[in-house]
Amino acid sequence: MRPPAFDLDVLRTLVAGVELGSFAKAADRLGRSTAAVSAQLKKLEMQVGVPVLRKSGRGMALTPTGEMLLGYARRLLELNDEAHQVLRGTELLGQVRLGMQEDFGEGVLAHVLAGFARAHPRVRVEAQLARNAQLLVQLERRRLDLALAWNGGARMPLSRRLGRVALRWIGAGSAAEARPSPEEPLPLAVLESPCMMRDAAIAALNRACIPWRIAFSSPSLAGVWAAVDAGLGVTVRTAFGVPPVLRLLEGLPALPSIGLDLHRCEDTPAPVVQRLETLISAHLREVMAGWPQRAPVR
């Protein structure tokens, strides 16, 4: 018996409802009535054969099957949208210059820029990794079209807040849970100053009256990751780009969250820049949506 084919429009409704936290909002975004959305979700559950949503307070939450389906839905929609863009890719011409923090190099380069390059072979992409201050200077000098940077309090006129990301303590994968000794200062492996995350780590330890010392300092994040993996110290970053050999630690003082902004050089950028901006925003918001426990969707 041939398995039923999933309706991509139905899958798009499911993904939109989860990401927006409301199926009513998804209906508005997709230009459908709430009754039509309900019918789509019923059709989807009939195809799957088991519930994908369950009641949770006044809204709905994904079942374990729904969580699994959500991952497949995103992959199917991404492939569908990429195919559409590839077939229309010759319509976009020009170049786009992107700057970003090292944290996003692997994820954005692999999941966004690679697909963008395939979809738009006649667009020239120039990308560079740099630290926050350098990115903002390059943007002000109009040497970048887009800059993905952590928010350090500087106000930029043409920026979009993608969200806030929790800072986390990170240590070697083989290390025991971090339990600071009152006798021994906690060793830190951090970026050279100025660095917002270095400052956040020190401030948190000082508030908790935990002694610390800088065991390793580097101008590059790759150096910090290598030092942490070698057991020279722990560091503070977000969950973006953490190497699989390292792990998030518990047992250390609470840390704040940090804003993530996508800056543009021009108020009305070229279509190629707008397209890449949209793809980066969607990718990072999807990644961040998967970290905390999602609220029930209504």
N, C-alpha and C positions, 0 to 999 in steps of 0.2 A: 504494500500500500504506500502510495506516494505521500510524504509528509506535507502538511499544509504550508503554503508560503505566507510568511508574515507580511502584513501591509505596512509599508514604510511610513505612511501617514499616521497610522495608529501608533507605531513605535515612536514617532516624533512627538506625538501627544504625550505619551508616557514620560519621555525624557524631559520635555518642557515642564510638565506638571511637577516632577521631582525637583528640577533645578530651580523653579520659581517658588516652590513650596506651596503651590496652590493650583488645582486643576481649573478653578475659575479664572485665574490669571492666565493659565495656558490657553484656555478657550479664547480669551481676549487677544492674546498675542497671535494665535493661529487663525483668527477670524472665524471661529465656530461658536455655536451655541453650547451652553453647558449640557443640554440634553444630547447633543451630537457627541460631545466628549464622553459622556456616560455610556452611550451606545458603543463607541469605539473601545472603551475599556472592557465592556462586557464581551465584545467580540474577541478581544485579545485573550481574555481568560478562558473563553470557550476553545480557542486554538491551543492554548497551553495545556488545558485540561485540569489545572489546579489554580487556586486563587493566587494572584500576584499582588493584591492589595488587601489590607485588613483595617478594621476600624481602630483608631487611636485617638481617644479624646473626641474632639469635634471634627477631626480630620481623618485622613487615611495615611497609612504607612506601608512600606513595601514588606512583603513576606520574604523569607529566605529565597524562595523561587523568584520573586520579583527582583530582588537584589541581583541575582544571577542574570536574569533576563535584561536588566538595565545595562549591564556591561556589554552584552551582545548587541543590544539595540544601539548603543553609542558607536560600536564598531561598524555595524551595518550602515548607519546613517553617515558616518565619516567616509566610508568607502563609496557610498552613493553620491555624496556631495563632491568628493574628489573626482569621481568619474565625470560628473557634470562639469566641473571646472576644467578638467583636462580637455574635454571636447570643445569647450569655449575658450581655452587658454590663449589661443592666438589673438584674442581681442585685446589682451592687456600687453602693453609695451612700456618700456622705461626702466628705471632702476629704483631700488629702495635700499636705504642705509639704516641698519639696525644695530643698536648698542644695548648690551645687557650685562648684568652681573654674572659672575662665574657660576652662581647657584643654578642658573637656568640654562647653561650651555648645553648639557646633554639632552635634557627634556625638550627644550624649544627647538634646538637644532635637529634632533631626530624626529620629533613628532609634528612639527609645524613647518620649519623651513624646507625639509626634504619634500614634504607633500606639496608645498607652495611651488617649489622649483619644478616638480613634475607637472603640476597643473598649468604653470605659466612659463614655458621654456624660453619665451622671448623677453622675459624680465630678468634683469641683472640684479642679484642680491649681494650686498656687501654687509657682512656681520662682524662685529668685534666684541670681545669680552673686556670689561674694564670695571673699575670700582666706581661707587656712586658719584663722588665728586668729579671724576674724569668724565663720566657720562653726561652730567649736567653741563659741564663746560663745553663739551663737544656739541651738545644740543644748542646751547646759546650761540655758538659760533657757526651754526647752521651746517655742521659737518655730519650730522645725523638727522634722519627723518623721524625715527622713533627711538625711544630709550626706555628700557624696562629697568626700574630702579626702586630701591627701598626708600620710604619716605623718612627723611631725617629732619623734618620741620621746615625745609625750604619750600616756599610757595612758587610754583611754576604756573604760568597763565594757561597753558594748554596741556592739561594732564587729566587722566581718568583714574580714579581709585578703583582698582580691581578687587580689593578686599583687605582684610587684616589677617596676618598670619602669626600664629603663636611661636615665640622663640622657645627652643628646646635645648637641653643639655645633651651632648653627644659624646660618646666614648667608644673605645675599641670594642669590637664584637665579642672578644674573649674575656673582657673585664667583668668583674663582679659589679653589682649595683654600687653606685658612688655613695659612700658613707664617709663624709669628711672626718678626719681625725683631729681632735683638739690640739694634738701635739705637732702634727705635720701640716704645713700649708698645702692647700689644694693646688696641684699644678695645672696651669692653663696653657693651651695651645691656641693662639689667636692671630688675627691679622694685625699688621702694624697700625699704629694710630695715624690718622683718626679713623675709628671704626665704631659704629653704633652698637654692634653686637658685643664687641669687646667691652664697651662702656656698660652695657646692660648686665653682663656677667659680673663685672667687678662691683657694680652698685648692688646687685642682689646678694652677693656674698658679704659685702660690708654691712648691709641691713641685718643680715642673719648672724653677724659677728663671727664669720667663718674666715680664718686666715687663708691667704692665697699667695701664689707667686706666678710670674710669667715664666714658664718653662720653655716655651718656644714661640717665636714671633716670625711672621713671614709676610712678604708683600703679595703673595698669591694664595688663593684658597686651596689650590692643589697641594701646596706645602703644608698647610694646616691639616688637611685630611691625612696626609702621609704621617705627620707627627702624631696625630691621634691614633692612627692604626698601629703605630710603633709603641704605643703606650706611654708617650712622653707627657700626656696631659689630656684633659677634657676641653671641649670647646662649646660655644653657643652659636647656633645658626637656626634656621627654620628646617622643616622636613624636606624642603626642596633640594634635590641634588645630593642627598646624603649617600655616600657610597654604600653598597650592600654589605661590605665587610664591617661597617660601623653600625652602632645602634643608639636609639634614643634612651636616655637614662632617667631613672626616677630617684628620689631621695635627696635631691638638691633644692635650694630655694626656688620659689616660684619666679617666673620670668614674665615680662609683659608681652604683648603682641606688637607687631610692627606693620605699618601700612605698605602696600605694594601698589605702585603707580606706573602707568604707561603714559609717557610723555610724547607729544608730537611737536614737530618744529613749526608747522604751519596750521592756521585755523582751518583752511580748506585744502587738505593735501591732495595729491594726485590719486587717481583710482587705485593704482598699485599699492600705494601706502595705506589707503583705507582698507583694502582687502587684507593685507598682512596684519594690520591692527586688529581687525575683526577676528581673524584666526587665532592670534596670540591670546586675545582676551577670552575667547571661548575655551581654548585649551586650558589656560591657567585657572579659570573659574571652575571648570570641570574637575581638575585635579584637587583644588581646594575643597570643593563640595564633597569629595569622598573622604576627607580626613575626619571632621567632627561627626558626631551623631546627628543625622539629619532630623529636623523637626517634622512632625506629621504634616502631610500635604492636604490641602482642603480643596 
